[in-house]
Amino acid sequence: MTQDSLYNTGSYAANTSKSIGFQPATLADWLATTPGSQRTAQYGYFGPGALLRKDITGAGDTLVQSDFFTNTFGAKVWDSLNSQTRFFNLLRKVAWGPTTGWRIRSGRNASTQGVGETSALPTIDSPDLQTVQVQPSFIVTSMGVSALAQFLATLEGGLGDALAVEQESSEVDHLKNLNQQLLYPAAQRVITDNGAASFDVGTGGGAYIGIGDVFHSTANSGANEATGIFTTVTSISGDTITATATSGGDPDADAVIYTRSRGGMWSIDDVINQDGRTVNGVAISNGPLYGSLTFGARTAGGWNAAGNINGNSGTLRHLATSQIDRVVQNIRQNGFEPDLFVTGVEQEVRLGTILQANQHFMSEGKFQVKMGGEATLPGYETGFEVSTYKKIPLFTDVDTPPVWTLAAGDDGIRGTDFLVLDTRYLEVPVLFTTQYLESRDYIHNNMLGIKAIFLTSANLRCYNFRAQGKVTDLSDGVNLT
């Protein structure tokens, strides 16, 4: 081998002068001697720790620059929200039909009597008939995406189809709101009067009020309502309610507001109500309304009042089996048979604890699925296993009407009501099922993007008020204040 060839391979310089470092002739020569190469594969990707030098950790450029890597998130969206809609799912859905109202018999023919051989016939009488009407409500969920957002979402790390993501989440939220409307509480206490057009309700109460709802109001804490006061809700921000004073002014602090009409669907709590109650420590002479019922005409025990409301004037107490039994008993005395319990999770836990303490475990039963008024044959193996109390199925729903503390408390939600229902007399009539409508016309939309809505038209019907009841003024199983 010549001197030149030795020099060209780098070996000559390394052997003749220790002051000159290794000088590779080619890139391949350099790669062949670096840690992690084929010759030193045992060093792994980053090479042996012995090769590290102190000066590597010295001041200088950051080894991994901020623009070397960008976090990406992909198209999957995980949902942390509880979107269960059990109560809505449990009620049977029917086509709206040709009418908006129905008749309820409230009194018997009182002419029946014994008649002697030559006695006159009884005076003619007829049964008392009452009417109730409920019109369809329109519930809309809006969505949209700009043309730019739709494009950017398709780039690396984007959502993919932004409109599809909007559609999926909005569809879930639309159904969730239908469930919430069916379970809105009929009454709440006003915490703060913010002026002529605004007031605050208790913690979390804003989630149980809908745009367009109209409420009557008591004058103030401890006083009967001023019948002329009612307000229409125009916007909601947290627990702050903006409302137009339709008549007589706005609610005062510590007053109780209660349903006059709904912007959306009527709720089951509007159904299970009556006059002459004390709500959250405030006496209310005229109870919440439902449909076309007349203000101040829902006397307890009447045809348009609840079968039974087991309350405690706003003072919280723990759920007890005796309270449930009393409501069930009264409904049965009215001639009906409860077939469904609906309550919050904390009341189910409380009930299970009570029964287990007595070594009486919650039994299992089958809830019969009904569609359009039709049901499976008795004994036919269908449905699903659920917990029961006294053979009545028990379901939990996180949207069950809540119970707030009294004015002396912290205005927080404690427990939830325990609903006792005969679902044979409850249904959701549907004018048309949920529809999806969209517009891709930029000029019509007045924006460079797509607008869309989910639209449902339905409401809640109750054919017999005396078949429904509830236990209210309940704690969360721990806190009584």
C-alpha positions in Angstrom: 0.0 0.0 0.0 1.4 3.4 -1.0 1.8 6.4 1.3 -0.8 8.2 -0.6 -3.3 5.4 -0.3 -2.7 5.2 3.4 -3.3 8.9 3.7 -6.4 8.8 1.6 -8.1 6.2 3.9 -7.4 8.3 6.9 -5.1 5.7 8.5 -1.8 7.4 7.6 -2.6 10.6 9.3 -3.8 8.8 12.4 -0.7 6.7 12.6 1.9 9.4 11.8 0.7 12.3 13.9 -1.2 12.2 17.1 -1.9 15.9 16.9 -4.1 15.4 13.9 -7.6 13.8 14.6 -9.3 11.2 12.5 -10.1 12.6 9.0 -12.6 10.4 7.2 -12.3 10.6 3.4 -16.0 9.8 2.8 -19.3 10.0 4.6 -19.5 6.3 4.7 -16.1 6.2 6.6 -17.6 8.6 9.2 -20.9 6.6 9.6 -19.0 3.4 10.0 -17.2 4.7 13.1 -20.1 6.4 14.9 -21.9 4.8 17.8 -25.0 2.9 16.8 -23.4 1.9 13.4 -23.1 -1.7 12.2 -19.7 -1.9 13.8 -21.1 -0.8 17.2 -24.7 -2.0 17.1 -24.5 -2.9 20.8 -24.5 0.7 21.7 -28.1 1.1 20.7 -29.7 4.1 19.0 -28.0 6.8 21.1 -24.7 5.0 21.7 -23.0 4.1 25.0 -23.2 6.4 28.0 -19.4 6.2 28.2 -19.2 8.3 25.0 -20.9 11.3 26.7 -18.7 14.3 27.3 -19.2 17.1 29.8 -19.2 19.7 27.0 -22.4 18.1 25.5 -24.4 19.5 28.4 -22.8 22.9 28.2 -24.4 26.1 27.0 -25.4 26.2 23.4 -28.3 25.4 21.1 -31.1 23.3 22.6 -30.6 19.7 21.4 -34.3 19.4 20.4 -35.5 22.7 18.9 -39.1 23.7 19.4 -39.8 23.5 15.7 -38.4 20.0 15.4 -41.7 18.5 16.5 -45.4 19.5 16.8 -48.0 17.7 18.9 -50.8 16.2 16.8 -54.2 15.0 18.1 -55.9 13.1 15.4 -59.6 12.9 14.5 -60.9 11.0 17.7 -62.9 13.2 20.2 -63.4 11.7 23.6 -66.5 12.8 25.5 -66.4 13.6 29.2 -70.0 14.6 29.5 -72.9 12.5 30.8 -75.2 12.2 27.8 -77.6 9.6 29.3 -81.3 10.2 28.3 -83.1 7.5 30.3 -86.4 9.2 31.1 -86.9 10.2 27.5 -86.1 6.7 26.4 -88.6 5.2 28.9 -91.6 7.1 27.8 -93.5 5.7 24.8 -93.5 7.8 21.6 -96.7 8.1 19.5 -97.6 9.9 16.4 -99.2 13.3 17.2 -102.6 12.4 15.7 -105.5 14.7 14.6 -106.1 16.5 17.9 -104.2 18.7 20.3 -106.4 18.0 23.4 -108.2 15.4 25.3 -111.1 15.0 27.8 -110.8 13.8 31.4 -113.9 12.7 33.4 -113.8 14.3 36.8 -117.2 13.5 38.3 -119.7 10.7 38.3 -123.3 10.6 37.2 -125.0 11.3 40.6 -128.5 10.3 39.6 -128.2 6.6 40.5 -130.6 5.6 43.3 -133.2 3.1 44.2 -136.7 3.7 42.8 -140.0 2.5 44.2 -142.6 0.8 42.2 -144.6 4.0 41.5 -141.9 6.5 42.3 -140.5 9.1 39.8 -137.3 8.5 38.0 -134.2 10.3 39.3 -133.3 13.7 37.9 -131.1 13.4 34.9 -127.5 14.0 35.5 -124.3 13.6 33.5 -120.7 13.0 34.3 -118.4 16.0 34.6 -115.9 16.3 31.7 -112.8 18.5 31.8 -110.5 19.4 28.8 -106.8 19.7 28.6 -104.8 20.8 25.5 -101.1 20.7 24.7 -99.7 22.0 21.4 -96.6 20.8 19.7 -93.3 22.4 20.7 -90.4 22.9 18.3 -86.9 22.2 19.7 -84.0 23.3 17.6 -80.2 22.7 18.0 -78.1 24.9 15.7 -74.6 24.2 14.4 -72.2 25.3 11.7 -68.7 25.3 10.4 -66.8 27.8 8.2 -65.3 26.8 4.9 -61.9 27.6 6.2 -62.4 25.4 9.3 -63.7 22.6 7.2 -60.5 22.7 5.1 -58.0 23.1 7.9 -59.5 20.2 9.8 -58.5 17.9 6.9 -54.8 18.8 7.3 -52.4 16.6 9.3 -53.4 16.3 12.9 -56.9 17.8 12.3 -60.3 16.6 13.1 -60.9 15.3 9.6 -64.4 16.1 8.7 -65.3 19.1 11.0 -68.9 19.1 10.0 -69.3 15.4 10.8 -67.9 16.1 14.3 -70.4 18.9 14.7 -73.2 16.7 13.6 -72.3 13.9 16.0 -71.9 16.1 19.1 -75.0 18.2 18.3 -77.2 15.2 17.7 -76.2 13.9 21.2 -76.8 17.3 22.8 -80.1 17.7 21.0 -81.5 14.4 22.5 -79.9 15.3 25.9 -81.8 18.6 26.0 -85.1 16.8 25.1 -84.5 14.6 28.2 -83.7 17.7 30.3 -86.8 19.5 29.3 -89.0 16.6 30.3 -87.4 16.8 33.8 -87.2 20.5 34.4 -88.3 21.4 38.0 -91.5 23.3 38.1 -90.3 25.8 40.8 -87.1 27.4 41.9 -86.1 30.1 44.4 -84.6 33.4 43.3 -81.3 34.1 45.1 -80.6 37.6 43.9 -82.7 40.3 42.2 -80.4 42.0 39.7 -82.8 44.6 38.6 -85.8 44.9 36.3 -84.6 42.4 33.7 -82.4 39.9 35.5 -82.2 37.6 38.5 -80.1 34.7 39.8 -81.4 31.3 40.8 -79.7 28.7 43.0 -76.4 27.0 42.2 -76.9 25.0 39.0 -80.5 26.2 38.6 -79.9 27.8 35.2 -79.4 24.4 33.6 -83.1 23.6 34.5 -84.7 26.6 32.8 -85.3 27.0 29.1 -85.5 30.0 26.8 -89.1 31.1 26.4 -90.2 29.7 29.7 -92.7 31.9 31.5 -92.8 31.9 35.3 -95.2 33.3 37.9 -93.5 34.6 41.0 -94.2 35.0 44.7 -93.8 38.6 46.0 -90.9 37.7 48.4 -89.9 35.1 50.9 -92.7 33.9 53.2 -95.4 35.7 51.3 -98.0 34.5 48.9 -97.5 35.3 45.2 -98.5 38.4 43.5 -100.7 36.8 40.9 -100.0 39.5 38.3 -96.2 39.0 38.3 -94.8 36.7 35.6 -91.7 37.0 33.4 -90.6 35.5 30.1 -87.0 34.1 30.0 -85.0 35.6 27.1 -81.5 34.5 27.8 -79.6 32.3 30.3 -75.9 32.7 31.4 -75.0 30.2 34.1 -77.4 30.8 36.9 -78.2 34.4 35.8 -81.6 34.6 34.1 -82.6 37.5 31.9 -86.3 37.9 31.6 -88.9 40.3 30.3 -91.4 41.4 32.9 -94.6 40.4 31.1 -96.8 41.7 33.9 -96.4 43.2 37.4 -92.6 43.6 37.6 -89.8 41.1 38.3 -89.2 38.5 41.0 -87.6 39.7 44.3 -84.8 38.0 46.2 -86.0 34.8 48.0 -89.2 34.7 45.9 -90.1 31.4 44.3 -90.7 31.3 40.5 -93.0 28.5 39.1 -94.2 27.5 35.7 -96.9 29.4 33.8 -95.9 28.1 30.3 -92.9 26.5 28.6 -90.8 27.6 25.6 -90.1 24.0 24.9 -91.8 20.8 26.2 -93.8 20.5 29.4 -92.0 18.6 32.2 -93.1 15.8 34.4 -92.7 18.1 37.4 -95.2 20.5 35.8 -97.6 17.5 35.7 -96.9 16.3 39.3 -98.0 19.5 41.1 -100.9 21.2 42.8 -101.9 24.4 44.6 -101.3 25.2 48.2 -97.8 23.9 48.5 -94.8 25.3 50.4 -91.8 25.2 48.1 -88.3 25.9 49.6 -89.9 27.5 52.6 -92.2 29.8 50.7 -96.0 29.3 50.6 -97.5 29.2 47.2 -101.3 29.5 46.9 -101.5 28.8 43.2 -99.4 26.0 41.8 -97.4 25.5 38.6 -99.4 25.1 35.4 -99.4 22.4 32.7 -100.9 22.8 29.3 -104.2 24.6 29.4 -104.9 24.2 33.1 -106.3 27.3 34.8 -104.2 29.4 37.2 -105.2 28.8 40.8 -107.5 25.8 40.1 -105.3 22.8 40.9 -106.7 22.0 44.4 -105.0 19.1 46.1 -107.0 15.9 45.5 -108.7 17.4 42.4 -108.8 15.9 38.9 -105.9 18.0 37.7 -103.6 17.7 40.8 -100.9 15.1 41.5 -101.9 11.8 43.0 -99.7 12.5 45.9 -96.8 14.8 46.7 -94.8 13.8 49.8 -93.0 16.9 50.8 -91.6 18.7 53.9 -92.1 22.4 53.2 -88.5 22.7 51.9 -86.8 21.3 54.9 -84.6 18.5 53.7 -84.8 14.9 55.0 -83.3 11.6 54.0 -85.2 9.3 51.8 -87.1 6.6 53.6 -89.2 3.7 52.4 -92.2 5.0 54.3 -92.3 8.1 52.1 -92.3 6.0 48.9 -94.9 3.6 50.3 -97.2 6.5 51.1 -97.1 7.9 47.6 -97.6 4.4 46.1 -100.5 3.8 48.5 -102.3 7.0 47.6 -101.9 6.4 43.8 -103.4 2.9 44.3 -106.3 4.3 46.3 -106.9 6.6 43.3 -107.3 3.4 41.2 -104.0 3.4 39.4 -100.9 1.2 39.6 -97.4 2.8 39.5 -95.1 0.9 37.1 -92.0 3.1 37.2 -89.7 4.9 39.7 -87.3 7.5 38.4 -84.8 9.3 40.7 -81.2 10.5 41.0 -78.2 8.2 41.6 -77.9 9.3 45.3 -81.5 8.2 46.1 -80.9 4.8 44.5 -77.8 4.4 46.7 -79.7 5.6 49.7 -82.6 3.1 49.0 -80.1 0.3 48.4 -78.4 1.0 51.7 -81.7 1.0 53.6 -82.7 -2.3 52.1 -79.4 -4.0 52.6 -79.3 -2.9 56.3 -82.4 -4.9 56.8 -81.1 -7.8 54.7 -83.8 -7.1 52.1 -82.0 -6.8 48.8 -83.3 -4.9 45.8 -84.8 -7.6 43.6 -84.5 -7.8 39.8 -87.4 -7.4 37.4 -88.1 -6.8 33.7 -89.1 -3.5 32.3 -91.5 -4.0 29.5 -90.6 -2.1 26.3 -93.5 -0.2 24.7 -93.6 1.3 21.2 -96.5 3.4 19.9 -98.9 2.1 22.6 -98.1 -1.5 21.7 -96.4 -3.7 24.3 -95.0 -7.3 24.3 -97.3 -10.1 25.5 -97.2 -10.8 29.3 -94.5 -13.5 30.0 -92.8 -13.0 26.6 -89.0 -12.9 27.2 -88.1 -9.4 26.3 -86.9 -6.3 28.0 -83.9 -6.0 30.3 -83.0 -6.6 33.9 -83.4 -3.7 36.3 -83.5 -3.1 40.0 -87.0 -2.9 41.6 -88.6 -1.9 44.8 -91.7 -3.8 45.7 -91.6 -5.2 42.1 -91.7 -1.7 40.6 -88.7 -1.0 38.2 -86.3 1.7 39.4 -84.3 3.8 37.0 -81.9 6.6 37.7 -81.5 9.8 35.6 -79.0 12.5 36.4 -81.5 15.1 35.1 -84.2 14.2 37.7 -85.6 17.5 39.2 -83.2 18.6 42.0 -83.8 19.9 45.5 -82.1 23.0 46.7 -81.3 24.1 50.3 -83.4 26.6 52.1 -82.6 30.3 52.1 -80.5 29.8 55.3 -78.3 27.3 53.4 -75.7 27.8 50.7 -78.2 27.8 47.8 -76.7 24.5 46.5 -78.3 21.4 45.1 -78.7 18.5 47.5 -80.8 15.6 46.5 -83.3 14.9 43.7 -87.0 14.0 43.7 -88.2 10.4 43.7 -90.8 10.1 41.0 -93.6 7.5 41.2 -95.3 7.1 37.8 -98.0 5.2 36.0 -96.6 5.4 32.5 -99.8 4.0 31.0 -101.1 7.6 31.2 -97.9 9.3 30.0 -96.6 9.6 26.4 -94.5 11.8 24.1 -96.6 12.7 21.0 -94.3 13.4 18.1 -95.5 15.8 15.3 -92.4 14.8 13.3 -89.3 13.0 14.4 -85.9 14.6 14.7 -84.8 16.0 11.3 -81.5 17.2 10.1 -81.5 20.3 7.8 -78.5 22.1 6.3 -77.6 24.9 3.9 -74.4 25.1 1.9 -75.5 28.3 0.1 -72.9 30.9 1.2 -75.1 33.8 0.0 -78.2 32.5 1.8 -76.1 31.8 4.9 -74.5 35.2 4.8 -71.2 33.5 5.6 -68.5 31.4 3.9 -69.6 28.2 5.6 -72.3 25.6 6.3 -75.2 26.1 8.6 -77.4 23.2 9.9 -80.0 22.4 12.6 -81.5 19.4 14.3 -85.3 19.9 14.6 -87.8 18.0 16.7 -91.5 18.7 17.3 -93.1 16.9 20.2 -94.4 17.5 23.8 -95.5 15.6 26.9 -99.0 14.4 27.5 -100.5 13.2 30.7 -104.0 11.6 30.5 -104.4 11.3 34.3 -102.7 13.5 36.9 -103.9 11.4 39.8 -101.8 8.5 38.6 -98.5 10.3 39.2 -96.7 11.3 42.4 -93.4 12.1 43.9 -91.3 12.3 47.1 -89.6 15.7 47.3 -87.5 17.8 49.8 -84.9 15.1 49.9 -81.3 15.3 50.9 -78.3 13.8 49.0 -78.2 11.1 51.7 -75.6 13.1 53.7 -76.3 16.8 54.0 -79.5 18.1 55.6 -78.7 21.7 55.1 
